[in-house]
Amino acid sequence: MPALRVLQVTPYYAEAWAYGGVPRAATALARGLARRGHKVTVCTTDAAEPAARARGLAGADGVDVRVFPNVSNALAYHLQLFLPRGMDAWLAAHARDFDVAHLHACHNAPTAVAARRLRAVGVPYVLSPHGTAPRIERRRRLKWVFDHTVGRGVLEGAARLLAVSDAERRQLLGLGAPASVIEVVPNPVELADFIAIPRERFRAARRLAGRRIVLFLGKLTPRKRLDVVVDAFAALDDRTATLVIAGNDLGSGAETRRRAQRLGVHERVVFTGLLRGAERLEALADADVVVYPARDEVFGLVAVEALLAGTPVIVADDSGCAEVIAATGGGRIVAQGDVAALAAAVRDVLAAPARYQVAEADRRIRAWLASDAIAARLETVYEALVAVAPFAVR
């Protein structure tokens, strides 16, 4: 089969660090497909941070990136209200130019607009919810309104739903999706990002030389269970350890600080705010252990990145993160919300990190999740859809 013309639509892309793992997964996939010879076009917005817009995205790594400016990046950040100027008109004019499309995340205007335009011209699309299909955590009422108006039919209209784990597959089945349209394809990783990460740079910059670092990296939201993280750190009772909480505050920051104060550990808790680019990887590489006990986490790219950076990780058992650790090793799995279990696991890792065979986990992840390998798996999904689509490859 000749090279495919693949459209990817995502509300955020590349270095939109404030939006978690979806931008990195979408970017890795686009680059992997392009390296395999496909013509990949990405439609995205300039979402970055509330007062900052993404720059320099277009035309990188063999991918044609079309960036449409949001009406307000503050609305995009705080309300997930992405309103990209010109995207709908561009899609109306160009949707039929593609053989297949891949949409990322639910409850957002770019995905909804693309789904409508693609259906109108008979181009099949796959949808990767990335854990966003259920209306969980923030803005539930707004998501309900969106799904019953602008977003009506997006999930049902997908030719395939791509779950990144068995946990997400069960989630989608629970929402009524037919098993026949669900494919389990994990998130890809750009392995080139994990070559020769500088060591000790993060420690030096944060004046943590000689400290044992327990790191949480992610958005500060209730779902990430920072309450459990702080409680477990207090129960650890290790004066040589520092808890580093790295991420942008989306609702849990103030309470987490108050909790650390109440438990008397605030002087050994460091809040870095959002880490971007290389500094994220340097933090992962310098940590002694990464703790990520989030709930409803269908994949957890942070856990994968920690292992690729050479650091053992502890995750909760009700999420896709647990599937990753079970498949690769490199860490511990604890019961969701169990403070004592998390504290005990941190003690064990700090006492004997070599026991967790992070190098072997790294090898398995590189074989399993490399962006080129995931792109190859998706080719088979795309080709099956194109073969029966109203518009064949031209």
N, C-alpha and C positions, 0 to 999 in steps of 0.2 A: 504494500500500500504506500502511495506517495506521502510526503510530509503533510501533516495536518495544519490547517489554519485554526489556531486555538485562541479563543478570547477568554481572558480571566477578568473577573470583576470583583473588586474588593474595596471596602470603604477606606482602608489604610494599607500602606505598602512600605517595604524597605525599612527605613530607619524611624518609623513611627513608634519609638520605644515605649511611649506612655500607654499603648494599646495592647500590651502583652505579646503573646506568642503568635497570633494570627498573621500579622504582617510579615514576620520572619518565615513562617511556613509558606505563605503565598509567594514570597520572593524566591525562596529556595526551589519551589516547584516550577515557577516560571523559568528560572535559569536552567534547571535540569532539563526541561522540555526543549529549550532553545539549543542546548548543547547536543541534544539528540536529533537535531535537524528540523524541528518543527518551527513554524512561523508563529510566534507568540506575541499577542498584543494584550497589554494590561490596561484596563480602565480603572482609575482610582481617583481619590481626592487628595488634597494637599494637607490632610489631617496630620498633625504632629503633636502639638501641645496647645493649651488654651490660647496662648498669646503668640504662638509660633506656627509657621506654615512650612511644610516639607519643601525642600529645594533640591534641585539637581537630580531628579529621579529619571528623567527621560533618556531613553536610548542607551541604557547600560546593559552590558553582558548579553548582547544579542537580542534583547527584549525591547519591543516597541512599547514604551510606557506613555500612556495618555493621561495627563494629570488635569483634573477639573477642579477649580478652586471652590471651596465651600463658601456659602454665604457668610457663615460665622463658625470659626473653629472653636470658639467658646461653647456654642450650642452643641457642636459635634462632640466635644470632650465631656461636657457635663450631662447632656441629655441623650447622647448617641443620635443626635439629630443631624445627619449628614445631608446637606443640601447642595450638591455640586452643580454649579452653573455650567450649562452646556452639555452635560453628559447625556440627558435624555435625547436631545436633538441629534447628537453624534451617533447614538445607538440606533435611533430611528433611520438614519441614513446608511449605517454600515453593518447592522446586525446580520444581514444576509450575506456578507462577505466572508463569514466564518463557517467552518464545518461543524464545530462543537464549541461549547462554552463551559466554563467552570466558574461558579459563583461561590463567594466566601462569606459566611456568617449570615444570621437571620435578623429580622426586625430592623433592617436598614434600607434607606431609599435606593442606594445604588443597586443592591441585589434585586429589589422589587421592580425597579424600572427596567433593568436588564431582562428579568424573567418575562415581563410583559412584551418587550420588543422582540425577544427571541421566539416566544410562542407565536407571535403574529406572522413570522416568516418561516416557521417550521424548522428552526435550528435547535437541536436538542441541547439541554444543559444538565450538568451535574451540579449538585449543591453540597458543599462542605460546611455543615453548621458549626464545627469546632466547639461543640458544647453549648451553643447558643439557641438551639431549637426550643427547649422548654423556657417558659417565662419565669426565670429564677432571679433572685437577689434584687437588683436595683430596677426601678422604673417599670414595675410589673403592669400597672394600669396603662401606662403609655404604650407598652408593648402590646397589650391586648387591643387597644384602639388601633394601633398600626396594623396588626395582623388581620383585623376585620375590615380594614379600609384599603390603604395603599398596598399592603403586603398580602392581600388575599390571594391564595392559590400558589404562592411561591413554592412551598414545600410539596404540595400535591402535583405541581407541574414539572417537577424534576424527573428526568429520565432515570437518574440514579442519585441516591443519597450516599455520600461517602462518610462513613464513621471512622474515626481515627483509632478506635479501640472497641473491644467487646462491650465495655461499659457504655460507650455512646450508642452502640448498636441496640443494646437493651433500652436505652433512653428513647431512641427513635421508634422502636416497636411499641413502647408504652404510649407514644403519641399517636399510634394508629397507623404508622407507615407499614406498608406490606414488606414482608421479609424479602420478597423477590427483587425489590429495587435497592436494597441496602448492600453496599460493598464495604468491607473493612480494609482500609488503606491507611496506615499510620502517617503522621506528619513527617515530612522530609527535613533533613538537616544539611546545611552547607558546611561540609567538613573543612574546607579551606579556612574557615574562621577560627579553627581550633589548632592551628599550626603555630608553635613557638609563642605561646602566651607568656608575656613577661611575668616573672615571679617577684614577689615582695614589693611590687610597686604600689599596690593598693594599701598594704600594711603601712608603708612609709608615708603615703599621702594622708592617711587617716590616723597616724601616730599610734599604730597598734603593734609595733614591733615587740616580739616576745610574748604577745597575748595569744591565747587559743581562741580562734574565731568560730562562733556558731552563727551561721548566716541564714537569714530568710531573704529571698529575692522574689519580688512580685508586687502586684498592685495591692495596696492596703485597703481591703474590703472585708466585710464580715465573713464571706465564703472562704477566705484564706486561713481562717482560724488563728489569727494572731493572739487571741486570748489564750489558746492552748500553748502557743509558742512561748509566750512570756511566763505563764504559770510553770511550764516544764523547765524553763531556764532558771527560775527562782528555786524550784525543787532540786535542781542540779547542785546548788550550793558549792560552786567551784569559783573561788576568788581569782583564779588565773584565766578565766574565760570571759570573753566579751560577746554579747549578742549584738549582731549587726542586722538592722532591719532596713532593707534597701528597696525602695519603690515609691511610686507616686501615690499620694493619699487620695483615695476615693471613698472615704467614709469611716475608716477605722483608726486613723492616726491619733486623734486626740484621746480616744478611749484607751488605746494601747499605751500611750505615754502616762496616762493617769494610773493605769494598772501597774506599770513598772514602778511608779512612785509609791503606790500603796504597798507593793510587795518588797520595797526596799532595795530594788536592784537597778534603779534608774541610772546610777552612776556608772554601771557596767553595760548599759544599753545605748547603742549609737544608732541614730536615725540619719541616713545619708540622703534621703529624698531619691528622686529618679536617677538611676544610673544609665548612661548611654554608651553605645558603641563598645570600644575596647575596655572601658572601665568596668562594664558588666562582667566581661570575661576575666579581667584581672581580679575582681572580687571573688568570683567562683574559684579561681585557681588558688588564691591565698587562703580561702576558708579551710578550716579543719574538718568541718561537716556542714552540709546544707540541710536545713529542715524545711519541709514543704508539706504540712499536714492538712492541705486544703480539702474541702468536701466538694462533691459534684465537679471534680476535675477530670475531664474525659481523657486527657493525655498528659499534660504537664511537661511542657518543653523545658522548663527550668531544671527538672530532674535529669533529663537527658543531657543538657548542656553542662550541668555540674559534673557528671561522669566523664564527659569528653574533656573537661578541664582538669580532670584528675582528682576529683574530690568525692568522697562517699556521700550518700544522700539518704534521708529518712523521709518516708511518705506515709500517707494514711491508706487504709485498706479498702475504702469504699470508692476508689477512683481508678481511672485509667493509669495513673502513675504507678499504682501497685502492679498492674500488668507489665509495665516496662521493667520494673525492678525484678519481678519474678522471672522475666524472660532473660534478663541480662546479668543479674547480680549487681554487686557494687553498692549495696546498701541494705537498709532494714525497712520492713513494713510493720506499722503499728496500727492498733485499732483507732478508728476515727474518734477524736475527742478525748482520748485517754491520756491524761497529763502524765501519770506515773509511768506509763509505757514509753512515752516519748522521752521523758527524762532518763529512764534506764537505757534506752537505745543511744541517746547522746553520750552517756557515760561510757558505754561499751565501745562506741566508735572512737571516742577520744583516747580511750585506754589502749586500743589495739586496732588502729586504722588499717594495717596491712591485711588483717583478717578478711576484709571485704573485697579484695581482689578487683580493684577499680580498673587495672590494666586489662583484665579479661573482659570486664563489662564494656570498656572502650572498644575493644576489638569486635565484640558482638554488635554494638550499636553501629559501628562503621560499616559492617557488612549488611545490616538490616535496614538502616534509615538514611543512608547516603541519598542525596537528592537525585542523582542519576538513576539509582535503583528504584526509588519510588516513582520517578517519571516513567520508567519502563513499565512498571505495573499499571500506571494510569493509561498508558498507550492502549493496552488491551481493552480497558473500559471504554475509552473514547472510540476506538475502532469498531467495537461492537455496536455502538450507537450510530455511528456514521453509516455503517453498512445498511441500516434499515431506515435512515432518516429520509424525509422527503427530498432533501437536497444532498446529493452525493458529492464526494470530493471532486473538485473540478481542476 
